[in-house]
Amino acid sequence: MHNDATTDGATAAPSYRPGAGADAVFRRLYAHATDPEAFVPGGESLGGLRAELRRAAPGTGAHLDGLTGEAARWSSAAAERFRALGDLADHDGRRLLVRRAVLGWAPCGLVSGAWLQWLTSPGTADDPLFLRILALYASDIGVGHPGTARGSAYLELLRQLRASEYAVPPARLAGDPRVGDTAFRLPALLLLMSRRPDDFHRELVGADLCLRVVGLAPPLALARPELQADWGAIDHSAARGAGSSPTEEARAVADTLVRAGPESAARVHTGFAWALDCLRGHCSALLDELRASLDPGYDMAELMRLRAREGSVYHHEVVLEDRPLSAWLRECRDDPRPFLEVLARSRLVRPGRSGASPLVQGLVGERGPMFRVFSPDDLTVIGRWIDALPADGGPRKEAGADTAVGTPTDAGRAAGRPRPVTVPDVPTTGARQGREPKDLREAYHLLMTRAGSPELGDWCLRYVRGWLARARHRMGPQSGPLPAQWRNEGLRPWLQTQHDRHGLEFEEGADIPLPSREAVVDDAVQTAPLTLIDGSWLQGFTDYELASSDIGHSLFATYWDELGNGRPELNHPLIYRQVLKEMDVDLPPTASAEFANWPGFRDRSFELPVYWLSVGRLPRTFLPEVLGLNLAMELSGVGGAYRRAGMALREHGFSTRFVDIHNTIDNVATGHSAWAADAVDALMSGLADSPGPGGRSEVWERVRVGYRSLNPPGGYLARRAERRARLAGARWLPEKLVLPMSEERTVV
């Protein structure tokens, strides 16, 4: 057995422990990158990520068959090493090993698949390749059902172990001292790259394929026989339900990018090789840590190191071998071994007999001075350490010492962990990197991608605030169809009433002449900037943390429907383009500058689309408003407007498929309108029925403003309110991030 065991009751800790080295910075990056509104600027600041990827580039001779074979062989061998390790421990020791292994994979497990979250954008929403990626991601999320993402299954695994205190939201995991620093490296960098999909989608596809080929993470091979869980969800390679193999789907996507050309192929290969390199490094470090923890003295040393700071505040009057206990504890933060030697000789410990030792009996009892200081698992660690101490003062027995489970020089370790990196001192301020859009057309074009400059983010925030100020202008209790107050019965009854009203209005307007062919074509053209980004107000709900939440799952499902559930023939923007072609209108690609500058569009045709694109980037900041907007949008045409539009299209010989499909999927019983109402109810029912910020009254008012924002007032005073709000908007200046992937200083 490989460890640094001593005979004094303590074991030197490997470098896996939190804060031990340069990898500690990845905790902060992980916490930042899990934020649904996280911002990672581009330009030279991405040099650190690119340097990190180049470090593991496989060379010009690489191909996917060779890489996948290598990953599969490594995964199988590594899983066997973790399984064999469990055979060396006693019952309590194995339980602690399982707990450590599950916590060690938690940063990845809790966000399994999240690196695909932004690969579909308004500009790629009609691209078959990116629709296929979205389908893969939707499977990982468990689209349409709350709490069914792969990460949710992992959360249940942590809860079963009673180790989920820091797991919700995942950003809190960065503060869990039980999780080592190396565990954050791979997921933190994957999540950062996911926020720059235009720059890294090829590498992300390669990394995703690697993780699916690896399948169930090797450390979890230790836990699977011990725990009941939804292992099919936790295993990144397993299909969800009756779906196809995600590994085969990921391989098909990767093959498409490889065939796109040598540069594209090299980047896919690099992403794969880099992910495998990170996996090897993390699993090697975690295996070292688990192997060391077979020695009860290691676990005891780690426990003392973690708890010493809080304990050193007390115990000034308790003396052990002529020194206050508080002084011993202060030293434990750096090296607990001297204290454990003293503790083993003290009257608090009966070596070999934990049941008779005051340290785990009277002192921690209900009347003891250390009641509830240690958790049950802490007490197990202390008891194992005491029982391993020799009663006769001889050498301490080490668990599993007679059997080797691979050493740091075995095949798995030789595969290599990432080379050590240097964390430099980097200034936290720097020059801004871009400029604001000069007009709505340029803003529309820039917002086709998920990323952007700080200036663009600031501009979006102020544009949304201005638009909402206009929607709020002179809004009273009777402004709009939403009731003045939300009631406990929810919005379903109100929804049915609105649907009845739409039907009645349609019948009453049956004699109104249909618009001319020219008017129908003009309307279709001027609404193209809006309709070709259908669902973009919900793009923020593709974010992993929101996509399977109680409120956001139906919003992601709506977005998923708007884009055709991954199928081009059902994709709403593509269906709309077919109608335009019937009208002899052939527009440039939506994401191109030529589209935004197409002379056939009027400038005002970009006002509402830019609002959709801007508010879609801020799903947390404007959650109530987005929910209100979504309800207004999904309900707007059902039962009336879509039917009349269908009549006009049919009258002039155009396909009605676009409006027909919306009139069905937006229905008020089981469709998007119903889901929109349910999302609002889910938000409102969880709020306190009290006045003031955060209460139902204040949040409901924001929902009503969002509903009205689909069609805000257009008069002079309303426009003036909009301009004032935009001018008064606060600047949005995200904190710079330090990426220590290379020895050069890189600021993001």
TORVEXTOR-976710 format. One record per residue (C-alpha): residue number from 0; residue in one letter; x, y, z. Coordinates in steps of 0.2 Angstrom, whole numbers, plus 5000, padded with zeros to 4 digits. Layout:
# residues N
   pos   code     xx     yy     zz
   NUM      A      X      Y      Z
...
//
This chain:
# residues 748
   pos   code     xx     yy     zz
     0      M   5000   5000   5000
     1      H   5007   5017   4995
     2      N   5005   5030   5009
     3      D   5017   5040   5020
     4      A   5012   5032   5036
     5      T   5021   5035   5051
     6      T   5020   5025   5068
     7      D   5014   5040   5078
     8      G   4996   5040   5073
     9      A   4996   5052   5059
    10      T   4999   5051   5040
    11      A   5006   5065   5029
    12      A   4992   5071   5017
    13      P   4994   5070   4998
    14      S   4992   5086   4989
    15      Y   4974   5083   4985
    16      R   4967   5092   5000
    17      P   4959   5109   4998
    18      G   4970   5124   4996
    19      A   4986   5114   4994
    20      G   4991   5121   4978
    21      A   4988   5130   4962
    22      D   4972   5121   4958
    23      A   4963   5130   4972
    24      V   4959   5144   4960
    25      F   4947   5132   4950
    26      R   4935   5133   4965
    27      R   4932   5151   4961
    28      L   4931   5148   4943
    29      Y   4918   5134   4945
    30      A   4907   5145   4956
    31      H   4908   5159   4943
    32      A   4904   5148   4928
    33      T   4889   5139   4936
    34      D   4880   5156   4936
    35      P   4867   5157   4922
    36      E   4872   5175   4919
    37      A   4891   5171   4919
    38      F   4901   5182   4908
    39      V   4918   5177   4900
    40      P   4925   5190   4888
    41      G   4934   5186   4872
    42      G   4949   5192   4863
    43      E   4966   5189   4871
    44      S   4959   5185   4888
    45      L   4955   5167   4881
    46      G   4973   5164   4879
    47      G   4974   5154   4895
    48      L   4960   5142   4890
    49      R   4968   5139   4873
    50      A   4985   5137   4881
    51      E   4978   5124   4893
    52      L   4970   5114   4878
    53      R   4986   5115   4868
    54      R   4995   5107   4883
    55      A   4986   5091   4879
    56      A   4985   5092   4860
    57      P   4987   5074   4854
    58      G   4997   5078   4838
    59      T   4993   5077   4819
    60      G   4991   5058   4819
    61      A   4976   5058   4830
    62      H   4960   5050   4825
    63      L   4944   5047   4835
    64      D   4945   5028   4834
    65      G   4962   5028   4843
    66      L   4956   5041   4856
    67      T   4940   5032   4860
    68      G   4949   5016   4862
    69      E   4962   5024   4873
    70      A   4949   5032   4884
    71      A   4939   5016   4885
    72      R   4954   5005   4891
    73      W   4959   5018   4903
    74      S   4942   5020   4911
    75      S   4940   5001   4913
    76      A   4958   4999   4921
    77      A   4955   5015   4932
    78      A   4938   5008   4938
    79      E   4946   4992   4943
    80      R   4959   5000   4954
    81      F   4945   5010   4963
    82      R   4935   4994   4965
    83      A   4950   4984   4972
    84      L   4954   4998   4984
    85      G   4937   4996   4992
    86      D   4941   4977   4996
    87      L   4955   4982   5007
    88      A   4944   4992   5020
    89      D   4933   4986   5034
    90      H   4915   4991   5035
    91      D   4917   5008   5042
    92      G   4932   5012   5031
    93      R   4923   5007   5015
    94      R   4909   5018   5019
    95      L   4921   5033   5022
    96      L   4930   5028   5005
    97      V   4913   5028   4996
    98      R   4909   5045   5003
    99      R   4926   5052   4998
   100      A   4924   5045   4981
   101      V   4907   5052   4978
   102      L   4912   5069   4985
   103      G   4927   5069   4974
   104      W   4917   5067   4958
   105      A   4903   5079   4964
   106      P   4909   5095   4954
   107      C   4908   5085   4938
   108      G   4893   5074   4943
   109      L   4882   5089   4948
   110      V   4884   5097   4931
   111      S   4884   5082   4920
   112      G   4881   5088   4903
   113      A   4881   5106   4907
   114      W   4895   5110   4895
   115      L   4883   5109   4881
   116      Q   4871   5122   4888
   117      W   4875   5137   4877
   118      L   4880   5128   4861
   119      T   4863   5132   4853
   120      S   4861   5151   4851
   121      P   4849   5162   4841
   122      G   4861   5162   4827
   123      T   4863   5143   4826
   124      A   4844   5139   4831
   125      D   4841   5133   4813
   126      D   4858   5123   4810
   127      P   4855   5104   4810
   128      L   4871   5101   4818
   129      F   4868   5112   4833
   130      L   4850   5105   4834
   131      R   4857   5088   4836
   132      I   4868   5094   4850
   133      L   4853   5102   4858
   134      A   4844   5085   4857
   135      L   4859   5077   4866
   136      Y   4858   5091   4879
   137      A   4839   5089   4881
   138      S   4842   5071   4885
   139      D   4854   5075   4898
   140      I   4842   5087   4906
   141      G   4827   5076   4905
   142      V   4818   5089   4895
   143      G   4800   5093   4902
   144      H   4802   5086   4919
   145      P   4809   5095   4935
   146      G   4823   5087   4944
   147      T   4827   5074   4931
   148      A   4844   5081   4924
   149      R   4859   5069   4926
   150      G   4865   5081   4940
   151      S   4849   5079   4949
   152      A   4852   5060   4950
   153      Y   4870   5064   4957
   154      L   4862   5076   4970
   155      E   4851   5061   4976
   156      L   4867   5051   4978
   157      L   4875   5064   4989
   158      R   4859   5065   4999
   159      Q   4859   5047   5002
   160      L   4876   5049   5009
   161      R   4870   5064   5019
   162      A   4884   5074   5010
   163      S   4873   5086   5001
   164      E   4875   5101   5012
   165      Y   4885   5111   4999
   166      A   4877   5104   4983
   167      V   4863   5116   4980
   168      P   4865   5127   4970
   169      P   4881   5119   4963
   170      A   4891   5135   4965
   171      R   4891   5132   4984
   172      L   4901   5116   4981
   173      A   4916   5127   4979
   174      G   4915   5130   4998
   175      D   4914   5112   5003
   176      P   4931   5108   5012
   177      R   4928   5089   5009
   178      V   4931   5091   4990
   179      G   4949   5093   4984
   180      D   4955   5106   4973
   181      T   4959   5095   4958
   182      A   4940   5090   4957
   183      F   4936   5107   4951
   184      R   4948   5109   4937
   185      L   4939   5099   4923
   186      P   4921   5105   4926
   187      A   4927   5123   4929
   188      L   4936   5124   4913
   189      L   4922   5115   4903
   190      L   4909   5127   4910
   191      L   4920   5142   4906
   192      M   4922   5136   4888
   193      S   4903   5133   4887
   194      R   4901   5152   4890
   195      R   4911   5155   4874
   196      P   4903   5142   4862
   197      D   4908   5151   4846
   198      D   4926   5149   4852
   199      F   4926   5132   4859
   200      H   4911   5122   4852
   201      R   4923   5110   4843
   202      E   4933   5107   4859
   203      L   4918   5105   4869
   204      V   4911   5092   4857
   205      G   4927   5082   4859
   206      A   4927   5083   4877
   207      D   4909   5078   4878
   208      L   4913   5063   4868
   209      C   4927   5058   4879
   210      L   4916   5059   4895
   211      R   4903   5048   4886
   212      V   4916   5035   4881
   213      V   4922   5034   4899
   214      G   4905   5032   4905
   215      L   4902   5030   4923
   216      A   4917   5040   4931
   217      P   4930   5027   4938
   218      P   4929   5033   4956
   219      L   4910   5028   4956
   220      A   4915   5010   4953
   221      L   4919   5010   4972
   222      A   4901   5017   4976
   223      R   4890   5008   4964
   224      P   4890   4991   4974
   225      E   4886   5000   4990
   226      L   4872   5012   4985
   227      Q   4855   5012   4977
   228      A   4854   5026   4964
   229      D   4848   5030   4946
   230      W   4865   5024   4939
   231      G   4858   5026   4921
   232      A   4857   5044   4924
   233      I   4873   5046   4933
   234      D   4882   5037   4919
   235      H   4885   5050   4906
   236      S   4885   5036   4892
   237      A   4868   5028   4897
   238      A   4853   5032   4887
   239      R   4838   5040   4895
   240      G   4822   5030   4893
   241      A   4820   5023   4876
   242      G   4831   5036   4868
   243      S   4846   5032   4857
   244      S   4864   5030   4864
   245      P   4871   5047   4869
   246      T   4888   5040   4865
   247      E   4883   5036   4847
   248      E   4875   5053   4845
   249      A   4890   5062   4852
   250      R   4901   5052   4840
   251      A   4890   5057   4826
   252      V   4892   5075   4830
   253      A   4910   5074   4832
   254      D   4912   5065   4815
   255      T   4903   5079   4807
   256      L   4915   5092   4814
   257      V   4930   5081   4810
   258      R   4924   5080   4792
   259      A   4923   5099   4791
   260      G   4942   5101   4788
   261      P   4959   5098   4796
   262      E   4958   5113   4808
   263      S   4940   5108   4814
   264      A   4946   5090   4816
   265      A   4962   5095   4826
   266      R   4951   5105   4838
   267      V   4939   5091   4841
   268      H   4954   5079   4844
   269      T   4962   5092   4856
   270      G   4946   5093   4866
   271      F   4945   5074   4868
   272      A   4963   5072   4873
   273      W   4963   5087   4885
   274      A   4947   5080   4894
   275      L   4955   5063   4895
   276      D   4971   5070   4902
   277      C   4961   5080   4915
   278      L   4952   5064   4920
   279      R   4968   5054   4922
   280      G   4975   5068   4933
   281      H   4960   5070   4944
   282      C   4957   5051   4946
   283      S   4975   5048   4950
   284      A   4975   5062   4964
   285      L   4959   5055   4971
   286      L   4965   5037   4971
   287      D   4980   5043   4981
   288      E   4969   5052   4993
   289      L   4958   5037   4995
   290      R   4973   5025   4997
   291      A   4980   5036   5010
   292      S   4963   5036   5019
   293      L   4964   5017   5022
   294      D   4975   5022   5036
   295      P   4964   5028   5050
   296      G   4978   5040   5055
   297      Y   4976   5050   5038
   298      D   4957   5053   5041
   299      M   4961   5058   5058
   300      A   4974   5070   5052
   301      E   4963   5078   5039
   302      L   4949   5080   5052
   303      M   4960   5089   5064
   304      R   4967   5100   5050
   305      L   4949   5105   5044
   306      R   4943   5108   5062
   307      A   4958   5115   5070
   308      R   4954   5134   5066
   309      E   4938   5134   5074
   310      G   4944   5124   5089
   311      S   4959   5135   5092
   312      V   4947   5149   5097
   313      Y   4943   5139   5113
   314      H   4952   5127   5125
   315      H   4964   5140   5132
   316      E   4963   5132   5149
   317      V   4965   5114   5144
   318      V   4983   5109   5144
   319      L   4991   5094   5136
   320      E   5009   5091   5140
   321      D   5012   5108   5147
   322      R   5004   5118   5132
   323      P   4987   5124   5130
   324      L   4976   5114   5118
   325      S   4972   5130   5108
   326      A   4991   5131   5104
   327      W   4991   5113   5098
   328      L   4976   5116   5087
   329      R   4983   5131   5079
   330      E   4998   5121   5073
   331      C   4986   5107   5067
   332      R   4982   5118   5052
   333      D   4999   5115   5045
   334      D   5004   5099   5052
   335      P   4993   5089   5064
   336      R   5005   5075   5067
   337      P   5013   5082   5083
   338      F   4996   5085   5091
   339      L   4990   5067   5087
   340      E   5005   5060   5095
   341      V   5001   5070   5111
   342      L   4983   5066   5110
   343      A   4986   5047   5108
   344      R   4996   5048   5125
   345      S   4983   5058   5134
   346      R   4970   5052   5146
   347      L   4957   5056   5133
   348      V   4962   5041   5123
   349      R   4962   5023   5127
   350      P   4973   5015   5113
   351      G   4964   5001   5104
   352      R   4948   5004   5113
   353      S   4937   5018   5107
   354      G   4922   5012   5117
   355      A   4932   5016   5133
   356      S   4940   5033   5127
   357      P   4933   5049   5135
   358      L   4936   5058   5118
   359      V   4921   5049   5109
   360      Q   4911   5045   5125
   361      G   4908   5057   5139
   362      L   4915   5073   5131
   363      V   4903   5072   5116
   364      G   4888   5066   5125
   365      E   4873   5077   5129
   366      R   4881   5083   5145
   367      G   4898   5084   5138
   368      P   4908   5100   5134
   369      M   4910   5095   5116
   370      F   4891   5090   5112
   371      R   4888   5091   5094
   372      V   4905   5097   5090
   373      F   4908   5082   5079
   374      S   4896   5074   5066
   375      P   4893   5055   5066
   376      D   4905   5053   5052
   377      D   4918   5063   5062
   378      L   4915   5051   5077
   379      T   4918   5036   5066
   380      V   4934   5043   5060
   381      I   4940   5047   5078
   382      G   4935   5029   5083
   383      R   4944   5021   5069
   384      W   4960   5030   5073
   385      I   4959   5026   5092
   386      D   4955   5007   5088
   387      A   4971   5007   5076
   388      L   4982   5013   5090
   389      P   4992   4999   5098
   390      A   4987   4996   5115
   391      D   5005   4990   5120
   392      G   5013   5006   5112
   393      G   5020   4996   5098
   394      P   5019   5000   5079
   395      R   5001   5005   5074
   396      K   4992   4993   5063
   397      E   4988   5000   5045
   398      A   4972   4995   5036
   399      G   4976   4985   5020
   400      A   4994   4986   5023
   401      D   4997   4968   5016
   402      T   4989   4971   4999
   403      A   4995   4983   4985
   404      V   4982   4992   4975
   405      G   4993   5000   4962
   406      T   5006   5013   4967
   407      P   5010   5030   4960
   408      T   5020   5022   4947
   409      D   5007   5010   4940
   410      A   4999   5012   4923
   411      G   4986   5023   4928
   412      R   4998   5035   4937
   413      A   5010   5034   4922
   414      A   4996   5040   4911
   415      G   5000   5057   4919
   416      R   4991   5070   4928
   417      P   4991   5088   4922
   418      R   5008   5096   4925
   419      P   5009   5108   4939
   420      V   5004   5126   4935
   421      T   5009   5143   4943
   422      V   4996   5154   4950
   423      P   5002   5172   4946
   424      D   4998   5188   4954
   425      V   4986   5196   4941
   426      P   4978   5213   4942
   427      T   4959   5213   4944
   428      T   4956   5228   4933
   429      G   4959   5231   4915
   430      A   4954   5240   4900
   431      R   4937   5237   4892
   432      Q   4938   5227   4876
   433      G   4924   5232   4865
   434      R   4911   5245   4861
   435      E   4892   5247   4862
   436      P   4881   5244   4847
   437      K   4879   5259   4836
   438      D   4860   5255   4832
   439      L   4847   5241   4834
   440      R   4853   5233   4818
   441      E   4870   5230   4824
   442      A   4864   5225   4841
   443      Y   4853   5212   4833
   444      H   4868   5205   4824
   445      L   4879   5205   4839
   446      L   4866   5196   4850
   447      M   4865   5181   4838
   448      T   4879   5173   4848
   449      R   4879   5169   4867
   450      A   4895   5179   4871
   451      G   4900   5197   4869
   452      S   4909   5211   4877
   453      P   4906   5219   4894
   454      E   4900   5234   4884
   455      L   4887   5224   4875
   456      G   4881   5216   4891
   457      D   4879   5234   4899
   458      W   4870   5239   4883
   459      C   4858   5225   4885
   460      L   4854   5228   4903
   461      R   4850   5246   4900
   462      Y   4840   5242   4884
   463      V   4829   5230   4894
   464      R   4827   5242   4909
   465      G   4821   5256   4897
   466      W   4809   5244   4888
   467      L   4802   5239   4904
   468      A   4800   5257   4910
   469      R   4790   5260   4894
   470      A   4779   5245   4898
   471      R   4777   5251   4916
   472      H   4771   5268   4910
   473      R   4754   5273   4917
   474      M   4751   5254   4921
   475      G   4736   5253   4933
   476      P   4726   5239   4940
   477      Q   4716   5237   4925
   478      S   4730   5239   4912
   479      G   4730   5223   4902
   480      P   4721   5207   4904
   481      L   4731   5200   4919
   482      P   4722   5202   4936
   483      A   4728   5216   4948
   484      Q   4732   5202   4961
   485      W   4738   5184   4959
   486      R   4727   5172   4969
   487      N   4730   5155   4976
   488      E   4720   5146   4963
   489      G   4733   5151   4950
   490      L   4731   5156   4932
   491      R   4723   5141   4924
   492      P   4705   5148   4927
   493      W   4710   5165   4920
   494      L   4719   5156   4905
   495      Q   4703   5147   4900
   496      T   4694   5164   4901
   497      Q   4706   5172   4890
   498      H   4705   5158   4877
   499      D   4686   5160   4877
   500      R   4688   5178   4874
   501      H   4700   5175   4859
   502      G   4687   5163   4852
   503      L   4673   5176   4853
   504      E   4684   5190   4846
   505      F   4688   5178   4831
   506      E   4669   5174   4828
   507      E   4664   5193   4830
   508      G   4677   5198   4817
   509      A   4673   5185   4804
   510      D   4666   5198   4792
   511      I   4681   5209   4793
   512      P   4689   5208   4775
   513      L   4706   5199   4775
   514      P   4722   5209   4771
   515      S   4728   5210   4753
   516      R   4742   5199   4747
   517      E   4754   5213   4748
   518      A   4750   5217   4766
   519      V   4752   5198   4770
   520      V   4769   5198   4762
   521      D   4774   5214   4770
   522      D   4769   5208   4788
   523      A   4778   5192   4785
   524      V   4794   5201   4780
   525      Q   4794   5214   4794
   526      T   4791   5201   4807
   527      A   4805   5190   4801
   528      P   4818   5197   4812
   529      L   4806   5192   4827
   530      T   4800   5175   4820
   531      L   4817   5169   4815
   532      I   4823   5170   4833
   533      D   4807   5161   4840
   534      G   4809   5157   4858
   535      S   4825   5168   4860
   536      W   4817   5177   4876
   537      L   4819   5160   4884
   538      Q   4837   5156   4879
   539      G   4843   5159   4896
   540      F   4833   5144   4902
   541      T   4844   5132   4892
   542      D   4856   5135   4907
   543      Y   4859   5119   4917
   544      E   4853   5125   4933
   545      L   4837   5132   4927
   546      A   4833   5120   4913
   547      S   4827   5106   4925
   548      S   4821   5118   4940
   549      D   4803   5118   4946
   550      I   4801   5135   4937
   551      G   4812   5133   4922
   552      H   4809   5115   4916
   553      S   4793   5120   4906
   554      L   4802   5136   4899
   555      F   4816   5125   4892
   556      A   4803   5113   4885
   557      T   4795   5127   4877
   558      Y   4812   5133   4869
   559      W   4815   5115   4864
   560      D   4798   5114   4855
   561      E   4801   5131   4846
   562      L   4817   5124   4839
   563      G   4808   5108   4833
   564      N   4814   5096   4847
   565      G   4831   5094   4837
   566      R   4823   5090   4821
   567      P   4825   5102   4806
   568      E   4808   5098   4799
   569      L   4799   5104   4815
   570      N   4811   5119   4817
   571      H   4800   5135   4818
   572      P   4813   5147   4810
   573      L   4815   5134   4796
   574      I   4797   5132   4793
   575      Y   4795   5151   4793
   576      R   4808   5153   4780
   577      Q   4799   5140   4769
   578      V   4784   5152   4769
   579      L   4795   5167   4765
   580      K   4801   5158   4750
   581      E   4784   5154   4744
   582      M   4782   5173   4744
   583      D   4798   5175   4734
   584      V   4807   5182   4748
   585      D   4825   5174   4751
   586      L   4833   5182   4766
   587      P   4852   5180   4771
   588      P   4856   5169   4785
   589      T   4849   5176   4801
   590      A   4866   5177   4810
   591      S   4874   5186   4796
   592      A   4877   5205   4796
   593      E   4869   5205   4779
   594      F   4852   5200   4787
   595      A   4853   5214   4800
   596      N   4857   5226   4786
   597      W   4845   5220   4773
   598      P   4836   5235   4766
   599      G   4819   5227   4765
   600      F   4817   5228   4784
   601      R   4811   5244   4793
   602      D   4822   5249   4807
   603      R   4807   5248   4820
   604      S   4806   5229   4815
   605      F   4821   5226   4826
   606      E   4814   5235   4842
   607      L   4805   5220   4849
   608      P   4817   5207   4843
   609      V   4832   5216   4852
   610      Y   4822   5216   4868
   611      W   4819   5197   4866
   612      L   4837   5194   4863
   613      S   4843   5206   4877
   614      V   4831   5200   4891
   615      G   4835   5182   4886
   616      R   4852   5184   4892
   617      L   4846   5189   4910
   618      P   4835   5175   4916
   619      R   4839   5178   4934
   620      T   4839   5197   4934
   621      F   4822   5198   4926
   622      L   4814   5181   4930
   623      P   4797   5188   4934
   624      E   4797   5199   4918
   625      V   4802   5185   4907
   626      L   4788   5174   4914
   627      G   4776   5188   4911
   628      L   4782   5190   4893
   629      N   4782   5172   4890
   630      L   4764   5170   4895
   631      A   4759   5185   4884
   632      M   4769   5178   4870
   633      E   4762   5160   4871
   634      L   4744   5166   4873
   635      S   4744   5180   4861
   636      G   4738   5170   4845
   637      V   4729   5155   4852
   638      G   4711   5153   4847
   639      G   4710   5169   4837
   640      A   4725   5178   4829
   641      Y   4733   5162   4823
   642      R   4716   5156   4815
   643      R   4714   5173   4806
   644      A   4732   5173   4800
   645      G   4729   5155   4793
   646      M   4714   5161   4784
   647      A   4724   5176   4776
   648      L   4738   5164   4771
   649      R   4727   5152   4764
   650      E   4717   5165   4754
   651      H   4733   5170   4745
   652      G   4740   5152   4742
   653      F   4753   5151   4755
   654      S   4756   5137   4768
   655      T   4748   5139   4784
   656      R   4759   5126   4793
   657      F   4768   5139   4804
   658      V   4752   5147   4812
   659      D   4744   5130   4812
   660      I   4758   5122   4823
   661      H   4758   5137   4835
   662      N   4739   5136   4837
   663      T   4741   5118   4843
   664      I   4757   5118   4853
   665      D   4752   5134   4862
   666      N   4735   5127   4868
   667      V   4729   5132   4885
   668      A   4726   5114   4891
   669      T   4743   5105   4888
   670      G   4753   5117   4878
   671      H   4764   5132   4879
   672      S   4751   5143   4886
   673      A   4747   5131   4900
   674      W   4766   5129   4904
   675      A   4768   5147   4904
   676      A   4754   5150   4917
   677      D   4761   5135   4927
   678      A   4778   5143   4928
   679      V   4771   5159   4934
   680      D   4761   5150   4947
   681      A   4777   5140   4953
   682      L   4786   5157   4956
   683      M   4771   5165   4964
   684      S   4766   5151   4976
   685      G   4784   5150   4983
   686      L   4783   5169   4989
   687      A   4778   5177   5005
   688      D   4761   5185   5004
   689      S   4768   5201   5011
   690      P   4771   5219   5004
   691      G   4789   5225   5000
   692      P   4803   5219   4989
   693      G   4802   5200   4986
   694      G   4784   5198   4992
   695      R   4770   5192   4981
   696      S   4763   5210   4977
   697      E   4780   5217   4971
   698      V   4784   5201   4961
   699      W   4767   5200   4953
   700      E   4768   5218   4948
   701      R   4784   5214   4939
   702      V   4776   5199   4930
   703      R   4762   5211   4924
   704      V   4775   5223   4918
   705      G   4783   5208   4908
   706      Y   4766   5203   4901
   707      R   4763   5221   4895
   708      S   4781   5222   4888
   709      L   4776   5211   4873
   710      N   4766   5226   4867
   711      P   4771   5242   4877
   712      P   4763   5259   4875
   713      G   4770   5269   4861
   714      G   4766   5287   4865
   715      Y   4778   5301   4867
   716      L   4777   5300   4886
   717      A   4780   5281   4886
   718      R   4795   5283   4875
   719      R   4802   5297   4886
   720      A   4801   5286   4901
   721      E   4810   5273   4891
   722      R   4824   5285   4887
   723      R   4826   5291   4905
   724      A   4827   5273   4912
   725      R   4841   5268   4899
   726      L   4851   5284   4903
   727      A   4849   5280   4922
   728      G   4854   5262   4920
   729      A   4868   5256   4931
   730      R   4884   5250   4923
   731      W   4887   5231   4922
   732      L   4905   5228   4925
   733      P   4909   5210   4929
   734      E   4924   5205   4940
   735      K   4939   5199   4930
   736      L   4944   5181   4932
   737      V   4961   5174   4933
   738      L   4964   5158   4923
   739      P   4981   5150   4928
   740      M   4982   5137   4914
   741      S   4999   5142   4909
   742      E   5014   5150   4917
   743      E   5009   5166   4908
   744      R   4998   5178   4916
   745      T   4980   5177   4908
   746      V   4966   5188   4913
   747      V   4948   5185   4909
//
